[in-house]
Amino acid sequence: MKSAKLPYEHHLSLQLYEFISKDYKALLECSAKEIRSYDLSGTEFSILELFYHKKKVRVEEIGMEILIPSSDTTFYINQLEKKGYIKHVLLKCVNYAYIRKKGTELIDNIFPKHSKAIERAMHGLTNEEKKMVITLIKKISLEASKDL
């Protein structure tokens, strides 16, 4: 059976999807080794990174921010709490988590290294090209979310 020839725009879209997927994986690997050396998973690091920017966060917000299901959020919050990095509390019927001193010290140590690793990975682009890629990826995300 002969397969139908795809229209040119379909071919380009598939090629772009493939490149974005592979490049995303390569970018994750840029920092994964460093993150693992601190006995953290990528998700745990993402949660601590969120706390790097916000000191107290509603637990439900964590899952939405780093795109994990609420059941996974609870698991990772418990893991980070066991390690002494965050504290999980109930305030006025709302679950919050906040970063503890140990977590702040860890993320203050890791985040600058992480930032440098990402900059090295992006070094081949000018600032204008980075802005252009951000704009284009946002446009792709908006189109893709219409189908959800």
Secondary structure, DSSP 4 states (H G I P E B T S, - for coil): -PPPPPPHHHHHHHHHHHHHHHHHHHHHHHHHHHHHTTT--HHHHHHHHHHHH-SEEEHHHHHHHHT--HHHHHHHHHHHHHTTSEEEEEETTEEEEEE-HHHHHHHHHHHHHHHHHHHHHHTTS-HHHHHHHHHHHHHHHHHHHHT-
